[in-house]
Each structure stands twice: as structure tokens, then as C-alpha cells.
Amino acid sequence: MKTQTKRLTEGAMIAALYVLLTMISHIFNLDSGVIQLRLSEALCILPCFTPAAVMGLFVGCLLSNLLAGGVFWDVLFGSIATLIGAIGTYKLRRWPVAAATAPIISNTLIIPFVLSYAYGFEGGIPYFMLTVGAGEILSCGFLGLILYITLKKYKKFF
């Protein structure tokens, strides 16, 4: 029972942190649109440390998309993209660089269709793949790996 409670608490904390970081990105208009740089996506590396992060990231993304006023298809498919990326990160947790690519790939392949069909942005799927992919490389790849290196040093404390 203690393990279940601990994982539920970890997942809830990760979800809350994801929402907080997305809202900070929202203040600077970086969380949605054709060019996105969600600081919260750096947290997609956390399944390397705990399986609770998978659901925490999914719920955090879902809540963030709702709070940011996303359309139904964005809330649904954006959250699914994060869930797929988090599961991939967990499965690849032994190889942190490979693990960081899972959310980059899932978001780069899914979100451009949301931008094109749900929001009707002009620019085309290949352009959106380029812009979303670049943002994901910065947030998941660069910031996520910095977070991984930092947390790895202090792993014994949690």
C-alpha cells in the first residue's frame, strides 16, 4: 500500500509541476501555436527515474491543455502524444539519450496534424513538424538531458 501511495503522490507532484511550467511558458506565449517551447516538456525525462512519471506527465499535459484553452482535439491528441512519449522514455530508461527522443518523436509526428486540422494554422504538416520538432529538441532533448544529469547526481536522496 505504501508503494501505491508513494507512486500516486509522485505522479500528482509531477502533474502539478508540468502544469506550473506550462503556465509559465503560457505567460510568454510559448506553450501553443506553430512554434512551441514548453518548459514542462523537459519533465518527459522523469520516467527514467520513476514509472509514476508516465501518468503524471499525461495528467499534467491534459490539465495544461484544458487550462490553456485548447480545443478538444488538442487536449486529446496532445495528451496522447505526451503519454506515448512518456511510455517510450520509460521503456528506454537505461539509455537516457534514446529515452529523450521518445517524446520528441511522438510530438513531432502527432502535434503538426493537430495544428493543421484542429486549429487550421497555415504552413503545412512538414513545416509544423520542423517547428514542433525543434521545440521538442530544445525542451526534451536539451533541457531534459540537463535535468537528467542533475537528478542522476542526487538520485540517492529520492
Contact map, one row per residue, 1 for C-alpha under 8 A:
11111000000000000000000000000000000000000000000000000000000000000000000000000000000000000000000000000000000000000000000000000000000000000000000000000000000000
11111100000000000000000000000000000000000000000000000000000000000000000000000000000000000000000000000000000000000000000000000000000000000000000000000000000000
11111110000000000000000000000000000000000000000000000000000000000000000000000000000000000000000000000000000000000000000000000000000000000000000000000000000000
11111111000000000000000000000000000000000000000000000000000000000000000000000000000000000000000000000000000000000000000000000000000000000000000000000000000000
11111111100000000000000000000000000000000000000000000000000000000000000000000000000000000000000000000000000000000000000000000000000000000000000000000000000000
01111111110000000000000000000000000000000000000000000000000000000000000000000000000000000000000000000000000000000000000000000000000000000000000000000000000000
00111111111000000000000000000000000000000000000000110000000000000000000000000000000000000000000000000000000000000000000000000000000000000000000000000000000000
00011111111100000000000000000000000000000000000000010000000000000000000000000000000000000000000000000000000000000000000000000000000000000000000000000000000000
00001111111110000000000000000000000000000000000000000000000000000000000000000000000000000000000000000000000000000000000000000000000000000000000000000000000000
00000111111111000000000000000000000000000000000000011001000000000000000000000000000000000000000000000000000000000000000000000000000000000000000000000000000000
00000011111111100000000000000000000000000000000000011111100000000000000000000000000000000000000000000000000000000000000000000000000000000000000000000000000000
00000001111111110000000000000000000000000000000000000001000000000000000000000000000000000000000000000000000000000000000000000000000000000000000000000000000000
00000000111111111000000000000000000000000000000000000001000000000000000000000000000000000000000000000000000000000000000000000000000000000000000000000000000000
00000000011111111100000000000000000000000010000000001001100100000000000000000000000000000000000000000000000000000000000000000000000000000000000000000000000000
00000000001111111110000000000000000000000000000000000001111110000000000000000000000000000000000000000000000000000000000000000000000000000000000000000000000000
00000000000111111111000000000000000000000000000000000000000100000000000000000000000000000000000000000000000000000000000000000000000000000000000000000000000000
00000000000011111111100000000000000000010000000000000000000100000000000000000000000000000000000000000000000000000000000000000000000000000000000000000000000000
00000000000001111111110000000000000000011010000000000000100110010000000000000000000000000000000000000000000000000000000000000000000000000000000000000000000000
00000000000000111111111000000000000000010000000000000000000110110000000000000000000000000000000000000000000000000000000000000000000000000000000000000000000000
00000000000000011111111100000000000000010000000000000000000000000000000000000000000000000000000000000000000000000000000000000000000000000000000000000000000000
00000000000000001111111110000000000001110000000000000000000000000000000000000000000000000000000000000000000000000000000000000000000000000000000000000000000000
00000000000000000111111111000010000001110000000000000000000000010000000000000000000000000000000000000000000000000000000000000000000000000000000000000000000000
00000000000000000011111111100010000000000000000000000000000000010001000000000000000000000000000000000000000000000000000000000000000000000000000000000000000000
00000000000000000001111111110000000000100000000000000000000000000000000000000000000000000000000000000000000000000000000000000000000000000000000000000000000000
00000000000000000000111111111110000011100000000000000000000000000000000000000000000000000000000000000000000000000000000000000000000000000000000000000000000000
00000000000000000000011111111111000000000000000000000000000000000001000000000000000000000000000000000000000000000000000000000000000000000000000000000000000000
00000000000000000000001111111100000000000000000000000000000000000000000000000000000000000000000000000000000000000000000000000000000000000000000000000000000000
00000000000000000000000111111110000000000000000000000000000000000000000000000000000000000000000000000000000000000000000000000000000000000000000000000000000000
00000000000000000000000011111111000000000000000000000000000000000000000000000000000000000000000000000000000000000000000000000000000000000000000000000000000000
00000000000000000000000011111111101111000000000000000000000000000000000000000000000000000000000000000000000000000000000000000000000000000000000000000000000000
00000000000000000000011011011111100111000000000000000000000000000000000000000000000000000000000000000000000000000000000000000000000000000000000000000000000000
00000000000000000000000001001111111100000000000000000000000000000000000000000000000000000000000000000000000000000000000000000000000000000000000000000000000000
00000000000000000000000000000111111100000000000000000000000000000000000000000000000000000000000000000000000000000010000000000000000000000000000000000000000000
00000000000000000000000000000001111100000000000000000000000000000000000000000000000000000000000000000000000000000010000010000001001100000000000000000000000000
00000000000000000000000000000101111110000000000000000000000000000000000000000000000000000000000000000000000000000000000000000000001100100000000000000000000000
00000000000000000000000000000111111111000000000000000000000000000000000000000000000000000000000000000000000000000000000000000000001100110000000000000000000000
00000000000000000000000010000110001111100000000000000000000000000000000000000000000000000000000000000000000000000000000000000000000000110110000000000000000000
00000000000000000000110010000110000111111100000000000000000000000000000000000000000000000000000000000000000000000000000000000000000000100010000000000000000000
00000000000000000000110110000000000011111100000000000000000000000000000000000000000000000000000000000000000000000000000000000000000000000010001000000000000000
00000000000000001111110000000000000001111111000000000000000000000000000000000000000000000000000000000000000000000000000000000000000000000010000000000000000000
00000000000000000100000000000000000001111111000000000000000000000000000000000000000000000000000000000000000000000000000000000000000000010011000100000000000000
00000000000000000000000000000000000001111111100000000000000000000000000000000000000000000000000000000000000000000000000000000000000000000011111110100000000000
00000000000001000100000000000000000000011111110000000000100000000000000000000000000000000000000000000000000000000000000000000000000000000001000100100000000000
00000000000000000000000000000000000000011111111000001000100000000000000000000000010011001000000000010010000000000000000000000000000000000001000100000000000000
00000000000000000000000000000000000000000111111100000000000000000000000000000000000001001000000100110000000000000000000000000000000000000001000110110000000000
00000000000000000000000000000000000000000011111111001000000000000000000000000000000000000000000000000000000000000000000000000000000000000000000000010000000000
00000000000000000000000000000000000000000001111111111100000000000000000000000000000001101100100000000000000000000000000000000000000000000000000000000000000000
00000000000000000000000000000000000000000000111111100000000000000000000000000000000000001101110100100000000000000000000000000000000000000000000000000000000000
00000000000000000000000000000000000000000000011111100000000000000000000000000000000000000000100000000000000000000000000000000000000000000000000000000000000000
00000000000000000000000000000000000000000000011111111000000000000000000000000000000000000000000000000000000000000000000000000000000000000000000000000000000000
00000010000000000000000000000000000000000000001111111110000000000000000000000000000000000100000000000000000000000000000000000000000000000000000000000000000000
00000011011000000000000000000000000000000000001001111111000000000000000000000000000000000000000000000000000000000000000000000000000000000000000000000000000000
00000000011001000000000000000000000000000001011001111111100000000000000000000000000001000000000000000000000000000000000000000000000000000000000000000000000000
00000000001000000000000000000000000000000000001000111111110000000000000000000000001001100100000000000000000000000000000000000000000000000000000000000000000000
00000000001000000000000000000000000000000000000000111111111000000000000000000000001000000000000000000000000000000000000000000000000000000000000000000000000000
00000000011111100000000000000000000000000000000000011111111100000000000000000000000000000000000000000000000000000000000000000000000000000000000000000000000000
00000000001001100100000000000000000000000011000000001111111110000000000000000000011001000000000000000000000000000000000000000000000000000000000000000000000000
00000000000000100000000000000000000000000000000000000111111111000000000000000011011001000000000000000000000000000000000000000000000000000000000000000000000000
00000000000000100000000000000000000000000000000000000011111111100000000000000010000000000000000000000000000000000000000000000000000000000000000000000000000000
00000000000001111110000000000000000000000000000000000001111111110000000000000000000000000000000000000000000000000000000000000000000000000000000000000000000000
00000000000000100110000000000000000000000000000000000000111111111000000000000110010000000000000000000000000000000000000000000000000000000000000000000000000000
00000000000000000000000000000000000000000000000000000000011111111100000000110110000000000000000000000000000000000000000000000000000000000000000000000000000000
00000000000000000010000000000000000000000000000000000000001111111110000000000000000000000000000000000000000000000000000000000000000000000000000000000000000000
00000000000000000110011000000000000000000000000000000000000111111111000000000000000000000000000000000000000000000000000000000000000000000000000000000000000000
00000000000000000000000000000000000000000000000000000000000011111111110001100110000000000000000000000000000000000000000000000000000000000000000000000000000000
00000000000000000000000000000000000000000000000000000000000001111111110000100000000000000000000000000000000000000000000000000000000000000000000000000000000000
00000000000000000000000000000000000000000000000000000000000000111111110000000000000000000000000000000000000000000000000000000000000000000000000000000000000000
00000000000000000000001001000000000000000000000000000000000000011111110000000000000000000000000000000000000000000000000000000000000000000000000000000000000000
00000000000000000000000000000000000000000000000000000000000000001111111000000000000000000000000000000000000000000000000000000000000000000000000000000000000000
00000000000000000000000000000000000000000000000000000000000000001111111111100000000000000000000000000000000000000000000000000000000000000000000000000000000000
00000000000000000000000000000000000000000000000000000000000000000000111111100000000000000000000000000000000000000000011000000000000000000000000000000000000000
00000000000000000000000000000000000000000000000000000000000000000000011111110000000000000000000000000000000000000000000000000000000000000000000000000000000000
00000000000000000000000000000000000000000000000000000000000000000000011111111100000000000000000000000000000000000100010000000000000000000000000000000000000000
00000000000000000000000000000000000000000000000000000000000000001000011111111110000000000000000000000000000000100100010000000000000000000000000000000000000000
00000000000000000000000000000000000000000000000000000000000001001100011111111110000000000000000000000000000000000000000000000000000000000000000000000000000000
00000000000000000000000000000000000000000000000000000000000001000000000111111111000000000000000000000000000000000000000000000000000000000000000000000000000000
00000000000000000000000000000000000000000000000000000000000000000000000011111111100000000000000000000000000001100100000000000000000000000000000000000000000000
00000000000000000000000000000000000000000000000000000000000011001000000011111111110000000000000000000000001001100100000000000000000000000000000000000000000000
00000000000000000000000000000000000000000000000000000000011011001000000001111111111000000000000000000000000000000000000000000000000000000000000000000000000000
00000000000000000000000000000000000000000000000000000000010000000000000000011111111100000000000000000000000000000000000000000000000000000000000000000000000000
00000000000000000000000000000000000000000000000000000000000000000000000000001111111110000000000000000010011001100000000000000000000000000000000000000000000000
00000000000000000000000000000000000000000001000000000000110010000000000000000111111111000000000000000010011000000000000000000000000000000000000000000000000000
00000000000000000000000000000000000000000000000000000110110000000000000000000011111111100000000000000000000000000000000000000000000000000000000000000000000000
00000000000000000000000000000000000000000000000000000000000000000000000000000001111111110000000000000110010000000000000000000000000000000000000000000000000000
00000000000000000000000000000000000000000001000000000000000000000000000000000000111111111000000000000111111000000000000000000000000000000000000000000000000000
00000000000000000000000000000000000000000001101000001100110000000000000000000000011111111100000000000110000000000000000000000000000000000000000000000000000000
00000000000000000000000000000000000000000000001000000100000000000000000000000000001111111110000000000000000000000000000000000000000000000000000000000000000000
00000000000000000000000000000000000000000000000000000000000000000000000000000000000111111111000000100110000000000000000000000000000000000000000000000000000000
00000000000000000000000000000000000000000001101100000000000000000000000000000000000011111111100001111110000000000000000000000000000000000000000000000000000000
00000000000000000000000000000000000000000000001100100100000000000000000000000000000001111111100000100000000000000000000000000000000000000000000000000000000000
00000000000000000000000000000000000000000000000000000000000000000000000000000000000000111111100000100000000000000000000000000000000000000000000000000000000000
00000000000000000000000000000000000000000000000100000000000000000000000000000000000000011111111101100000000000000000000000000000000000000000000000000000000000
00000000000000000000000000000000000000000000001110000000000000000000000000000000000000001111111100100000000000000000000000000000000000000000000000000000000000
00000000000000000000000000000000000000000000000100000000000000000000000000000000000000000001111100100000000000000000000000000000000000000000000000000000000000
00000000000000000000000000000000000000000000000000000000000000000000000000000000000000000001111111100000000000000000000000000000000000000000000000000000000000
00000000000000000000000000000000000000000000100100000000000000000000000000000000000000000001111111110000000000000000000000000000000000000000000010010000000000
00000000000000000000000000000000000000000000000000000000000000000000000000000000000000000000001111111000000000000000000000000000000000000000100010000000000000
00000000000000000000000000000000000000000000000000000000000000000000000000000000000000001001001111111100000000000000000000000000000000000000000000000000000000
00000000000000000000000000000000000000000000100100000000000000000000000000000000000000011111111111111100000000000000000000000000000000000000000000000000000000
00000000000000000000000000000000000000000001100000000000000000000000000000000000000000001000000111111111000000000000000000000000000000000001100110000000000000
00000000000000000000000000000000000000000000000000000000000000000000000000000000000000001000000011111111100000000000000000000000000000000001100000000000000000
00000000000000000000000000000000000000000000000000000000000000000000000000000000000111011000000001111111110000000000000000000000000000000000000000000000000000
00000000000000000000000000000000000000000001000000000000000000000000000000000000110111011000000000011111111000000000000000000000000000010001000000000000000000
00000000000000000000000000000000000000000000000000000000000000000000000000000000000010000000000000011111111100000000000000000000000010011001100000000000000000
00000000000000000000000000000000000000000000000000000000000000000000000000000000000010000000000000001111111110000000000000000000000010000000000000000000000000
00000000000000000000000000000000000000000000000000000000000000000000000000000000110110000000000000000111111111000000000000000000000000000000000000000000000000
00000000000000000000000000000000000000000000000000000000000000000000000000000100110010000000000000000011111111100000000000000000000110010000000000000000000000
00000000000000000000000000000000000000000000000000000000000000000000000000000000000000000000000000000001111111110000000000000000110110010000000000000000000000
00000000000000000000000000000000000000000000000000000000000000000000000000000000000000000000000000000000111111111000000000000000100000000000000000000000000000
00000000000000000000000000000000000000000000000000000000000000000000000000001100100000000000000000000000011111111100000000000000000000000000000000000000000000
00000000000000000000000000000000000000000000000000000000000000000000000001001100100000000000000000000000001111111110000000000001100100000000000000000000000000
00000000000000000000000000000000000000000000000000000000000000000000000000000000000000000000000000000000000111111111000000001101100100000000000000000000000000
00000000000000000000000000000000000000000000000000000000000000000000000000000000000000000000000000000000000011111111110000001000000000000000000000000000000000
00000000000000000000000000000000000000000000000000000000000000000000000011001100000000000000000000000000000001111111111000000000000000000000000000000000000000
00000000000000000000000000000000110000000000000000000000000000000000000000000000000000000000000000000000000000111111111110000001000000000000000000000000000000
00000000000000000000000000000000000000000000000000000000000000000000000000000000000000000000000000000000000000011111111111111000000000000000000000000000000000
00000000000000000000000000000000000000000000000000000000000000000000000000000000000000000000000000000000000000001111111110000000000000000000000000000000000000
00000000000000000000000000000000000000000000000000000000000000000000001011000000000000000000000000000000000000001111111100000000000000000000000000000000000000
00000000000000000000000000000000000000000000000000000000000000000000001000000000000000000000000000000000000000000111111110000000000000000000000000000000000000
00000000000000000000000000000000000000000000000000000000000000000000000000000000000000000000000000000000000000000011111111000000000000000000000000000000000000
00000000000000000000000000000000010000000000000000000000000000000000000000000000000000000000000000000000000000000011101111110000000000000000000000000000000000
00000000000000000000000000000000000000000000000000000000000000000000000000000000000000000000000000000000000000000001000111110000000000000000000000000000000000
00000000000000000000000000000000000000000000000000000000000000000000000000000000000000000000000000000000000000000001000011111011000000000000000000000000000000
00000000000000000000000000000000000000000000000000000000000000000000000000000000000000000000000000000000000000000001000011111111000000000000000000000000000000
00000000000000000000000000000000000000000000000000000000000000000000000000000000000000000000000000000000000000011001000000111111100000000000000000000000000000
00000000000000000000000000000000000000000000000000000000000000000000000000000000000000000000000000000000000000010000000000011111110000000000000000000000000000
00000000000000000000000000000000000000000000000000000000000000000000000000000000000000000000000000000000000000000000000000111111111000000000000000000000000000
00000000000000000000000000000000010000000000000000000000000000000000000000000000000000000000000000000000000000110010000000111111111110000000000000000000000000
00000000000000000000000000000000000000000000000000000000000000000000000000000000000000000000000000000000000110110000000000001111111110000000000000000000000000
00000000000000000000000000000000000000000000000000000000000000000000000000000000000000000000000000000000000100000000000000000111111111000000000000000000000000
00000000000000000000000000000000011100000000000000000000000000000000000000000000000000000000000000000000000000000000000000000011111111100000000000000000000000
00000000000000000000000000000000011100000000000000000000000000000000000000000000000000000000000000000000001100110000000000000001111111110000000000000000000000
00000000000000000000000000000000000000000000000000000000000000000000000000000000000000000000000000000001101100000000000000000001111111111000000000000000000000
00000000000000000000000000000000000000000000000000000000000000000000000000000000000000000000000000000000000000000000000000000000011111111100000000000000000000
00000000000000000000000000000000001111000000000000000000000000000000000000000000000000000000000000000000000000000000000000000000001111111110000000000000000000
00000000000000000000000000000000000110001000000000000000000000000000000000000000000000000000000000000011001100000000000000000000000111111111100000000000000000
00000000000000000000000000000000000000000000000000000000000000000000000000000000000000000000000000000001000000000000000000000000000011111111110000000000000000
00000000000000000000000000000000000010000000000000000000000000000000000000000000000000000000000000000000000000000000000000000000000001111111111000000000000000
00000000000000000000000000000000000011111100000000000000000000000000000000000000000000000000000000000000000000000000000000000000000000111111111100000000000000
00000000000000000000000000000000000000001111100000000000000000000000000000000000000000000000000000011011000000000000000000000000000000011111111110000000000000
00000000000000000000000000000000000000000100000000000000000000000000000000000000000000000000000010011001000000000000000000000000000000011111111110000000000000
00000000000000000000000000000000000000000100000000000000000000000000000000000000000000000000000000000000000000000000000000000000000000001111111111000000000000
00000000000000000000000000000000000000100100000000000000000000000000000000000000000000000000000000000000000000000000000000000000000000000111111111100000000000
00000000000000000000000000000000000000001111100000000000000000000000000000000000000000000000000000010000000000000000000000000000000000000011111111110000000000
00000000000000000000000000000000000000000100100000000000000000000000000000000000000000000000000110010000000000000000000000000000000000000001111111111000000000
00000000000000000000000000000000000000000000000000000000000000000000000000000000000000000000000000000000000000000000000000000000000000000000011111111100000000
00000000000000000000000000000000000000000110100000000000000000000000000000000000000000000000000000000000000000000000000000000000000000000000001111111110000000
00000000000000000000000000000000000000000000110000000000000000000000000000000000000000000000000100000000000000000000000000000000000000000000000111111111000000
00000000000000000000000000000000000000000000000000000000000000000000000000000000000000000000000000000000000000000000000000000000000000000000000011111111100000
00000000000000000000000000000000000000000000000000000000000000000000000000000000000000000000000000000000000000000000000000000000000000000000000001111111110000
00000000000000000000000000000000000000000000000000000000000000000000000000000000000000000000000000000000000000000000000000000000000000000000000000111111111000
00000000000000000000000000000000000000000000000000000000000000000000000000000000000000000000000000000000000000000000000000000000000000000000000000011111111000
00000000000000000000000000000000000000000000000000000000000000000000000000000000000000000000000000000000000000000000000000000000000000000000000000001111111100
00000000000000000000000000000000000000000000000000000000000000000000000000000000000000000000000000000000000000000000000000000000000000000000000000000111111111
00000000000000000000000000000000000000000000000000000000000000000000000000000000000000000000000000000000000000000000000000000000000000000000000000000011111111
00000000000000000000000000000000000000000000000000000000000000000000000000000000000000000000000000000000000000000000000000000000000000000000000000000000111111
00000000000000000000000000000000000000000000000000000000000000000000000000000000000000000000000000000000000000000000000000000000000000000000000000000000011111
00000000000000000000000000000000000000000000000000000000000000000000000000000000000000000000000000000000000000000000000000000000000000000000000000000000011111
